Amino acid sequence: MEVLEAINVTLPSGLVVPDLVVTDAGATAEDTVSVDADAVQLVVELVSPGNKTMDRKFKPLLYAEAAIPHFWRLEFDPAPRLIVSELHAGRYVETTTALAGATTRIHAPFPVDIDPAGLTRQ
């Protein structure tokens, strides 16, 4: 797998630019500017005040339509928290919420222990 920041993802409905993307290894070997949705395992959106509706409502619908298996949303207000969702029957279902101050184990698409308290917007 590869972790990419702010790369174009080609969806059936057009291009989007998630904050972070985890793709299959080598997915950007020929094109370092964009990646096809079918090579994407996870998208992560960092919710910003100006894009709350896009990050919470519209982008998840587009990612689900493209059958991207995992969607994570990092919220910062009032404290950092990570909402982990998996695709089931064409829509995302929240499976875990990692709260600041506690280490949470996430199993898919790869195992990771995370405490959102250590994550800050830059």
Residue frames relative to the residue before (quaternion, step in Angstrom):
aa qw qx qy qz dx dy dz
M 1.0000 0.0000 0.0000 0.0000 0.00 0.00 0.00
E 0.1915 -0.7491 0.6234 0.1161 3.52 -1.29 0.53
V 0.2409 -0.7337 0.6141 0.1630 3.58 -1.11 0.69
L 0.0413 -0.8107 0.5827 -0.0397 3.55 -0.72 1.15
E 0.2858 -0.7568 0.5674 0.1535 3.54 -1.07 0.78
A 0.8790 -0.0326 0.0114 0.4755 3.54 -1.03 0.94
I 0.3399 0.7103 -0.5385 0.3000 3.58 0.74 1.06
N 0.5449 -0.5986 0.4711 0.3505 3.57 -1.15 0.60
V 0.1150 -0.7558 0.6408 0.0702 3.55 -1.00 0.88
T 0.2949 -0.7636 0.5549 0.1487 3.55 -0.74 1.11
L 0.0782 -0.7909 0.6068 -0.0141 3.54 -0.58 1.27
P 0.6632 -0.4771 0.3625 0.4485 3.61 -1.19 0.19
S 0.7333 0.4246 -0.2274 0.4798 3.59 1.10 -0.70
G 0.7560 -0.3237 0.1983 0.5332 3.61 1.24 0.04
L 0.6548 -0.5002 0.3921 0.4089 3.54 -1.28 -0.43
V 0.0176 -0.7436 0.6675 0.0343 3.53 -1.23 0.68
V 0.2407 -0.7537 0.5926 0.1511 3.55 -1.26 0.40
P 0.1601 -0.7916 0.5843 0.0800 3.60 -0.08 1.24
D 0.6142 -0.5521 0.4075 0.3896 3.57 -1.23 0.40
L 0.7831 -0.0015 0.0191 0.6216 3.59 1.02 -0.86
V 0.0803 -0.7777 0.6230 0.0254 3.54 -1.15 0.72
V 0.1468 -0.7401 0.6475 0.1069 3.55 -1.05 0.80
T 0.0605 -0.8202 0.5684 -0.0223 3.54 -0.62 1.20
D 0.6340 -0.4543 0.4402 0.4448 3.49 -1.37 0.05
A 0.5865 -0.5784 0.4287 0.3710 3.59 -1.09 0.70
G 0.8197 0.2449 -0.1927 0.4806 3.55 -0.95 0.90
A 0.4114 0.7432 -0.4557 0.2659 3.60 1.23 0.00
T 0.7481 0.3511 -0.2068 0.5237 3.59 1.15 -0.50
A 0.2786 0.8018 -0.4920 0.1934 3.59 1.22 0.36
E 0.7717 0.3394 -0.1831 0.5057 3.59 0.92 -0.86
D 0.7809 0.1624 -0.0756 0.5985 3.59 1.13 -0.61
T 0.1637 -0.8287 0.5310 0.0676 3.57 -0.34 1.24
V 0.6053 0.5689 -0.3460 0.4362 3.59 1.29 0.04
S 0.8127 0.0636 -0.0092 0.5791 3.58 1.07 -0.68
V 0.1774 -0.7550 0.6232 0.1004 3.51 -1.34 0.38
D 0.4681 -0.6640 0.5050 0.2916 3.58 -1.07 0.72
A 0.5998 -0.6029 0.4006 0.3409 3.56 -1.03 0.82
D 0.6370 0.5548 -0.3506 0.4044 3.62 0.99 -0.67
A 0.6634 0.4688 -0.3078 0.4954 3.62 1.26 -0.25
V 0.5881 0.5902 -0.3560 0.4232 3.59 1.30 -0.15
Q 0.2330 -0.7811 0.5697 0.1054 3.56 -0.87 1.03
L 0.8033 0.0418 0.0421 0.5925 3.57 1.12 -0.76
V 0.0783 -0.7368 0.6670 0.0781 3.53 -1.18 0.73
V 0.1445 -0.7699 0.6188 0.0590 3.53 -1.13 0.79
E 0.1070 -0.7746 0.6216 0.0458 3.55 -0.89 0.99
L 0.2307 -0.7284 0.6328 0.1255 3.54 -0.99 0.95
V 0.3185 -0.7939 0.4864 0.1779 3.55 -0.27 1.26
S 0.0947 -0.7877 0.6083 0.0222 3.53 -0.76 1.11
P 0.6629 -0.5367 0.3345 0.4008 3.59 -1.10 0.58
G 0.7181 0.4616 -0.2593 0.4516 3.59 0.97 -0.78
N 0.7667 0.3389 -0.1760 0.5161 3.61 1.21 -0.34
K 0.2213 0.8211 -0.5087 0.1343 3.61 1.15 0.36
T 0.6973 0.4744 -0.2881 0.4536 3.59 0.76 -0.99
M 0.6473 0.5115 -0.3237 0.4632 3.60 0.95 -0.83
D 0.7174 0.4697 -0.2557 0.4465 3.58 0.84 -1.03
R 0.7364 0.4236 -0.2298 0.4748 3.60 1.03 -0.74
K 0.8064 0.3095 -0.1325 0.4861 3.60 0.94 -0.81
F 0.8031 0.3642 -0.1865 0.4332 3.56 0.49 -1.20
K 0.6775 0.4946 -0.3164 0.4430 3.60 0.80 -0.90
P 0.6376 0.5122 -0.3619 0.4473 3.66 0.87 -0.70
L 0.6224 0.5327 -0.3459 0.4573 3.61 1.03 -0.68
L 0.6633 0.4993 -0.3008 0.4693 3.58 0.98 -0.85
Y 0.6599 0.5024 -0.3075 0.4664 3.58 0.97 -0.85
A 0.6439 0.5106 -0.3202 0.4713 3.59 1.00 -0.78
E 0.6296 0.5376 -0.3239 0.4578 3.58 0.99 -0.83
A 0.7038 0.4380 -0.2506 0.4999 3.58 1.12 -0.70
A 0.4326 -0.7420 0.4142 0.3012 3.59 1.36 0.08
I 0.2625 0.7314 -0.5712 0.2642 3.58 0.97 0.87
P 0.4461 -0.7772 0.3733 0.2401 3.59 -0.44 1.21
H 0.8161 0.1684 -0.0692 0.5485 3.62 1.03 -0.67
F 0.0437 -0.7761 0.6290 -0.0117 3.54 -1.09 0.88
W 0.0551 -0.7782 0.6256 0.0048 3.55 -0.83 1.05
R 0.1153 -0.7787 0.6149 0.0471 3.54 -1.05 0.84
L 0.1713 -0.7864 0.5889 0.0731 3.57 -0.70 1.12
E 0.1419 -0.7778 0.6114 0.0325 3.53 -0.65 1.22
F 0.2674 -0.7913 0.5323 0.1376 3.59 -1.06 0.71
D 0.7462 0.3565 -0.2008 0.5251 3.60 1.14 -0.53
P 0.5440 -0.2250 -0.8059 0.0628 1.60 -1.74 1.75
A 0.7651 0.1079 -0.0854 0.6291 3.61 1.26 -0.33
P 0.6244 -0.5566 0.3687 0.4054 3.60 -1.10 0.51
R 0.1337 0.7495 -0.6420 0.0908 3.54 -1.07 0.87
L 0.2580 -0.7619 0.5820 0.1196 3.52 -1.10 0.82
I 0.1633 -0.7709 0.6118 0.0684 3.54 -0.74 1.13
V 0.1647 -0.8035 0.5714 0.0284 3.55 -0.59 1.25
S 0.0029 0.8089 -0.5862 0.0453 3.57 -0.78 1.05
E 0.1738 -0.7585 0.6202 0.0992 3.52 -1.24 0.64
L 0.5113 -0.6539 0.4749 0.2922 3.52 -1.15 0.69
H 0.0845 0.7657 -0.6306 0.0942 3.57 -0.84 1.08
A 0.8502 -0.0631 0.0044 0.5227 3.57 -0.76 1.09
G 0.7550 -0.4417 0.2129 0.4353 3.56 0.90 0.97
R 0.7509 0.2825 -0.2191 0.5552 3.61 1.20 0.19
Y 0.5144 -0.6501 0.4652 0.3105 3.55 -1.19 0.52
V 0.1349 -0.7552 0.6400 0.0434 3.49 -1.08 0.93
E 0.4128 -0.7064 0.5170 0.2515 3.56 -0.79 1.03
T 0.1594 -0.8146 0.5550 0.0543 3.55 -0.79 1.07
T 0.7996 0.0351 0.0226 0.5991 3.57 1.14 -0.66
T 0.0873 -0.7362 0.6635 0.1005 3.51 -1.23 0.56
A 0.1880 -0.7802 0.5918 0.0756 3.54 -0.63 1.18
L 0.1819 -0.8115 0.5520 0.0601 3.56 -0.65 1.17
A 0.5930 -0.5778 0.4327 0.3569 3.55 -1.16 0.67
G 0.7700 0.3494 -0.2710 0.4601 3.54 -0.99 0.89
A 0.7425 0.2746 -0.1912 0.5803 3.56 1.29 -0.06
T 0.3777 -0.7051 0.5512 0.2375 3.55 -1.03 0.80
T 0.1135 -0.7938 0.5974 0.0126 3.54 -0.81 1.11
R 0.3190 -0.7264 0.5798 0.1855 3.57 -1.02 0.87
I 0.0905 -0.7554 0.6483 0.0300 3.55 -0.87 1.05
H 0.3019 -0.8108 0.4849 0.1280 3.56 -0.77 1.04
A 0.8144 0.1698 -0.0669 0.5509 3.60 1.00 -0.69
P 0.5364 -0.1229 -0.8342 -0.0355 1.59 -2.13 1.31
F 0.7534 0.1411 -0.1398 0.6268 3.58 1.33 0.10
P 0.5328 -0.6382 0.4323 0.3491 3.61 -1.05 0.56
V 0.1422 0.7707 -0.6098 0.1178 3.55 -0.95 0.94
D 0.2461 -0.7158 0.6331 0.1624 3.54 -1.16 0.73
I 0.0423 0.8282 -0.5518 0.0884 3.57 -0.71 1.06
D 0.1062 -0.7270 0.6739 0.0776 3.51 -1.23 0.72
P 0.3715 -0.7697 0.4711 0.2181 3.62 -0.36 1.17
A 0.4923 0.6580 -0.4405 0.3614 3.62 1.19 -0.27
G 0.6868 0.4861 -0.2756 0.4648 3.57 1.12 -0.60
L 0.6212 0.5318 -0.3361 0.4672 3.58 1.29 -0.05
T 0.0249 0.8031 -0.5936 0.0456 3.57 -0.76 1.02
R 0.5018 -0.6288 0.5003 0.3203 3.53 -1.20 0.54
Q 0.0994 -0.7884 0.6049 0.0521 3.58 -0.98 0.88
